[in-house]
Amino acid sequence: MKNIAIIGSSGGNLYNLGGKNPGKLLDEIKNQCHAADFNIAAIQFIASEVSMDQAKADSKTCLFSLNEAGHIAQSATNTLKKINEQAKKTDTQIAALIHNRTIDGLIVMSADAESANQQVVNAAVKMNIPIVGTGGTSMAIISAKGANVIAKSGTTGTTNRTRAISFITSMAKYWDIKYKPIIGTANKMDTENSGSIWKNINIRGIMVSALPGFIAMALVLALSKIPLFSGLQDIFDIMIGALPIIIAAIAAKQVSNLDEVSIVAGVVAGVLSVEGGIIGGIIGGILAGIFVHYFFQKCISWKFPMTTVNIVTGGIAGLLAGLLVYFLFAPIALFIGDGIKTVIEATIGFSPILAGLLGGLLIWPAILGGVYHAAILPIVLLEMEKTGVSFLGAIDMVGLVMVSAGISLANIVAPREKGEAAAATPGFLINMGFGTFVEAAYPFMFSNKIVFAGAILSAGAGGALVGLFDVRGTAYVPTFTTPFLSDNPLGFVIAMLAAFMLSFAITLIANKKKKVREVRNKRVNA
């Protein structure tokens, strides 16, 4: 196991690129060291409340170091002058470790090689240990001293994660040690699977994460129908065009997990994927994430400066992905998206009541079977892409949210057992207040077959009314606002109330039957 020391400060430019959050910065390095089986033997990191370019002697500052248990510890806040004096003591201690050959390598970030970090740097030069680091000025001074600098870069365009991966990759190559970067959260599974970028592709996760963008678009559409806000129609058109960009940014980040770099790549790819609609955005974002992953690894292996690495991975990866969609995949993506919407509209057109009935009857089995987020939600978003509302979105609100609310209210009004009213109340309030958390009805559905059947029946009846009134709407917004976000407020209200009242009534009957049965059983046993 190689022992690493970390020295430096929150820096000038570094301060704006992760240095002002030193705990997270050091944790990223710690995670990558763990992946390479390196041990952090010493830390001396000076963190100021302001950029070192503007820091003064009395600026509030603290010192990060390793405590006796080997954990990262933060000192009490003091002035920069006092902390620098304290840091010099740590500088002496770490220099002694280097002279004793306890430290094998050095990570440097915006260090002060002429003062607070002078002894460590001089010891590293004398012992010829490998040094990696960022900070144009500090690394230039260290190199001029004759240090064994194996990788250096400025901080512009870097992030905590990309810097950490760059540091440890260079060290691992120098010592010929196998290392797979931790791209996601720091645990064993991420370390083992970080080389397989394909496992990060999850269409369901992308679509669910993009949902707030669609809801924002639906809200703008609803407001634009009010004469006072009619000018928002232009904003609605802009937001429709932005949806592929939102999805591409999310997809790129989820696939590559390289924070700002992948987001930039996703946005670049998304801008060029707009003509392909949201499917085009998904393709562009996924490609951008894949390219970011591989470009980043290649650039690190070629020892590019970190600023250049980020430009290549964030800019060129996004551009290449976007151009592929623009010239190749966009027509195909648009054809698929339009085809799905055409099939949905044709089905509804054949028999809207039957389509609504089937949608309602199947929506509970779909969510219970894990199909909802994988298939129904993406279709809802495809429908919303052009008009801001959706047939299946209306069924979602009527068949899931309102049915769940009806079941929950029935268990508040006439609970089967003591304590169920308290358990049902939060779910009912979330159903009505936020248009989500239909899982609140699960305990009551699973424990009573009549309630379960009533939920499906109520959803089917509500769905049939959605078809009858040809409603298009959405869920995931406060229940009382949903009619105003639909294309048929009155029809939507009728369908919502019908599903709500039917599920409420069936649950009341089921609860009463269970109570009567329990009373009869007690009498028999007595």
N, C-alpha and C positions, 0 to 999 in steps of 0.2 A: 504494500500500500504506500502510495506516494503522499507526502505531507505538503500541504499548500499553505502559504501565508497570503493574506489579503491586506493591502494598504491603500490609502488614498483619502479622498474627501468627496463631498457632494458636488464639488466642482463649480465651474462657471456654466459652460454649455451643458454639461452633464446634469446640472441641477434641474434643467427643464426637460430632461429626457430620462427621468427616473431617479436622479440623485436626491430630489426632495422627499422621496419615500425610501429612505435607506433600509428599512426593515425588509421591504419587498425586494429591493435590489440585492441585498445579501442573501435572502432566501433563494432567489433564482440561482445564484452561484452555488449555494449549498446543495440545491437539488441536482444540478448538473454534476457536481463533484461526487455526489452519491451514486449517480449513474455510471461514473467512470471508476468507482471504488477509490476515490481520492479522499484523504482526510484533511479537513481544515484545521491546522495546528495553531494558527494565530490570526488575529484580526486587529487592525488599527485603522478605523474609518472615522473621519471627522465630518460630522453632519451639521451644517449651519441652517438657520431658518431662512436665509436668503442665498442667492447665488454668490459664489466667492468673488465674482467680478464687482459686486456691490457691497460685500461684507466689510464691516469695520471691526475694530478691536473689541467693541462692546456688543457685537451681534450675538444673539442667543444661539448657543451651539452645544452639541453633546458629542460624546465619544462612544463608538461601538467597539466592543472587544469580545474576547472569549472569557467566560468565567471559569471557575475551577472545575465545574461539571462538564465543561466543553460546549456550553450553550452560548448563543449570541446574546450579549448583555448590553444594555444602554445605560450610560452614566447619567447622573443628574445634570440638568441644563445649567450652563454657566456662560460666561462671556467667551468669545473666540480666543481672546488672549489667554485666559486661564486654561481652556481646553487644549490649546496648542502646547502649553507647558506640561500638562498632564500627558499629552500624546508623545512628547519627547521621552518620557519614562518608558512608555510602551515600545517606542522606537528602539531604545537600548535593549530591552528584553528580547524583541524579535531578532535584532541583529545578533545577539548572543546565540540564539537558536540556529541561525544560519551558519555562524562560525563553528558551532558544534555539530554541523551536518544533520540537524534535526529537521530542517526545512529543505525540501527538494525543489520547489518552484515558487514563483512569486507572481501574484496578480496585482496589477497596479491600475488605479483609476484616479486621474487628476491628482497625482501625488505632488508633494512639495519636496523635491529631491535635494534642495539646498537648506532645508530647515527641519520641519516636522518628521520627514521621512529620510533624512540624510544618512543616518547610520545604517538603516536597513538597505538602502540602495548601495552604499559603499561596500557593505558586507556581501551583497548579492554579486557585485562586480568582482570582488576578490575571490569568491568561491565559485564564480562562473555558473551559477544556477540559472535555468531558463526563466525568462520574464515575458509575460504577455500583458498587454494593457491598452487603455484608451486615454485620450487627452493629448492633443497635439503638442502643446508646450512641454508638459512634463515628460512625455515619452522622448521628445527630441533631446532634452537635457540628459535623461538617463542613457540614451543611446550614445551621446557624446562622451559619457564617462567610460565607455567601453563595455557596457553591460551585454550579456548574452540575450538580447531581445529576439525572440523567435516569432513574435507577431505583435504588431502595433497598429493603431488607427486613431483617427479623430473620433469624436462622439456624435457628430452630426448624422441624423438619420437612423441612429441605433436605438434599441430598446433594451430594457433589463434582460429580457430573455435572449435576444439575439447576441448581446454582448457576452452573456454567460456561456452560451453554447460555443461561441467563437473562442473564448478563453480556453475552455476545457478540451475542445477539439484540437486546438494547437498543442496543448500540453500532452494529450493522449498520443498524437502523432509523433511528437518528439520522443516520447518514451516507448513508442510502439505498443500502446495499450488499447485494447478493444473498447470502444465507447459508442453507445447509442444514446443520442440526446433524449431527455424527457421533454416531450412537446406539450403534453396536457398537464393534468394535476400530478403532483409528485407521489406516486406510489409504485409498487413493484410491477403491477400489470402494465402501467404506462411505460415503464422502462423496457419491459419485454416487447411491447407491441409498437413502440414509437417508430420502428422502421417500416411498419406496414401502414402506409397512408390510406390504403383502400378501405381499411376498417373504419375510418372516420367519416366515410360517405354515408349520410343518413337523410334521405329525402324527407321523411316525416319530421325529423328534428329541424330541418331547414324551414319547412312550411310553418310549423308551429311557432318558431321564433320570429317569423315574418308577420304573424297575425296582427300585431299592433299597427303595422303600416296600413293594412287593409281596413282596420277599424277606423283609423284616422281618416282614410279616404271616404268611408261611409258617413262619418260625421260631417265632413265637408259637403258631401252630396246632400245630406239632410238640410243643412243650413242654407245651401244654395237655393232650396225650394221656397224659402221665406223671401218675400219681395225685397225686404230691407237688405238681405245678403245675396241677392241674385248675382252679384259680381263674382261670387265664389265659384261659379261654374268654371271659370278659367283656371282657378286654383285646382279644382277637381281634375281637369284635363292634365294639368302638370303632374299631379300626384299619380295618375294612372301611368304616365310615362316613367315615373320614378320607381314603381314597384319592382321591375326587373333589377334595378340597381340595388335596392334594399336587399332583395333575395340573393343577388350575386355576392354582396359584401358579407352577408351571414354565412353563405355556403363556403366562401373562401376561408373565412376565419375558423369555421367548424372543421373543415378538412385539414388545414395546415396547422392551426393553433399557434400561430406566430404573432398574435396581437395586431399592433398597428400596421405592420408590414403586410399581413394578409388582408386586412381591411382595405388598405390602399389598392392592392392588386384586385380585390373584388369589385371595388368601385370603378376602377378603370375598365375591367372586363364587363361590368354591368352597363356602363354607358354605351359600349359597343354592342351590347346584347339586347337593347331595347326593342329592336325590330322583331325579335323572336319571342316577345312576350315573357310571361313569368317562367315558362319552360326554358326559353332561351337564357333567362337570368340564372336559372338553376345550373344549366350546362356551363355557362360562362364562369360562374362562381366556383363550381367544382373543378373545372380545368385550371382556373387561377390558383386554387388551393393546392392542387397537385403540382403545378409548375413552381409555385413558391417553395414547396417542400424540397423538390429536387434541385432547383436552382440554388437555394440556400446551402444545401449540403455540398454541391459542386464548388460554389464560390469559396466556401470555407476551406475545402480541401485544396483549392488552388491558391490559398493564402491571400485572397483579395482583402483590402482594408474593409473594416466593417461598414463604413459609409457607402462604399461601392457595393458591398454585398446587399445592403438594404435597397439601394437604387435598382439593382438588377432584379432582386426578388419581388420588390413591391411594384416597380414600374414595368419592367420588361415582361415579367410573368403575367401581369394583368393585361398588358397590351397584346401579347401573343394569344392568350386565351380569348380576349375580346375579338381579335381579328378572325380567329377560327370560327367563332359564332357568327360574326357579321357576314363573312363570305361563304361559309359552309353550312352551319347548323341552323341559322335563324329561319330560313324558309321551312325546314323540316319541323322545327320546334313550333312555329306558328301554325303549320298544317295540323300537327297533332293536337295542339291546344284548341284550335277552332273545331277540329273534328270531335273532340270530347264534348265541347259545348253544343255542337250541332246535334249530337246523339241525345244529350240531355233534353234539349228543347224539342226534338222530334218525339221523344217519349212522353214529355209533358203535353205536347200538342195532340198526341193520339188520344189520350184520356187523362186530363189533369187530375181528376178526382182519384182515378186508379193509381196514378203515379204518386200522388200525395199519400194515399192510403198505404201503399207498399213501402214508401219511404218512412212513414211513421211507424209501421209495424216492425220494420227491420232496424230502426236506429238504435233501440236498446240492445238487441243482440249484437249489433255491430260494435257498440262501445264496450260491451262486456267481453266480446271476443277479441278485442284489440284491433279491430278493423277500422274503427272510426278515424283515428289519427293517421293511419297509413293510407286510407283510400278516400273517405268521405270529406275530411277537412281539405285535402288538396283540391278536390273537385269544387268545394265551396269557394275556395280562393280563385280557382280558374273562372268560375261564374262571376265573381266579384270584379275580376280584372277589367272588364269593359264597362260594367254598369254600376258597380259599387254595391250591388245587392245580389242575393242568391236564393233560388228556390229551396235548395237543401239547407241553406242558412236559416230560412224561415222555419223549416221542419225541425232543425236543431233547437231553435228557441221554443217552439211549440211542443215538440215531442219529448225533449229532454228536460229543459230548464223548467217549463211550466208544470210538467208532470212531477218532477222532483219537488217543486215548491208545494204542489197540492198534497203529495204524500207527507211531506214534512209538516205542513200546517195541520193535517189531520192528526198527527201524532203529538202536536202541541195542544190541540183542542180536546182530544179524547185519546190519550196515550193508552197503550195496552198494559204497560207496567209502570211502576213508580220510577221516576228518573228519566223516562224516555222523552218527556216534554223538554227537559233541559238539554238533552242530546240533540233533539230535532231543531231547536230554535236557531243556533248558529247557521246551520245549513239553509234553513228557510230565508234567513236574512241575507245570506250571500247569494242565493238563487235570485231573490228579488232585487237586491241592491247592485249586483255586479253581473248577473246573467251567466253565471258559471257555477262550478262545483256541484254537478249533478250527482257526484258520488255520495252526496249527503243522503240520498234515498236508498243506497245499497243495503244498510243494515235492516231496514224495514222490508225491503223486497226479498232479501235472501231468507228471512226468517218466517215469511208468510207467502204461500203460493198464490193466495187470492190477490195480495198486494202486487206481487210480481206480474201476474196475468193482467191485473188492472192497469199497471203501468204501460204494458204493451198495447192494450186495448185503447187506452186514453191517447197514447201517442198516435195510433192509427187513425182514430177519429179526428184528432187535431190536424194530422197530415192531410186527411181527405178534405177538410175545410180549407186548408192552405191551397190545395188544388182547385177546389170549387171557386174560391175568390181570386185565384191566379196571383198569389202573393209572392213577392220577392223581398227578402229581408236579411237579417243577420242576428247572431247571438254575441256573447262576450261583451255586452254593454248593459248598463242598468236596465232592468226589465221594463220599467215605466217609460223608457225612452225609445224602445225598439219599434213601436208603431210609427214613430216619426222618422225612422230610418228606413222605412219600407216604401214600396210603390203603391200600397193599398192599406193605409192605416186602419180603416174601419174593418176590413176583412181580416187583417192581422189580429186586431183586438178580439174579434169574435172567435177566431181559431184558438188564440191563447186562453181565453176564458173557458172555452169548451173543454180543452185538455186539462186545465187546472181544476175546474169544478168536478169533472168526471173522476179524475184520479183522487181528489179529495173525498168524494162520496164513497167510492169503492173502498178506500182505505178505512174510512169511518165504519163501514159495514163489516169489514174484515176484523177490525179491532173489537167491535161490539160482539161479534160471533165468538171470538177467542175468549173474551171475558165471560160470556154466558157459559161457554164450555168449561172454563176453569171453575166457576161457581158450582156448576152441576157436579163436577168431579169431586170437589171438596165435600159436597153433601153426601155423595155416594160413599166416599172414604170415611166420613164421620159416622 
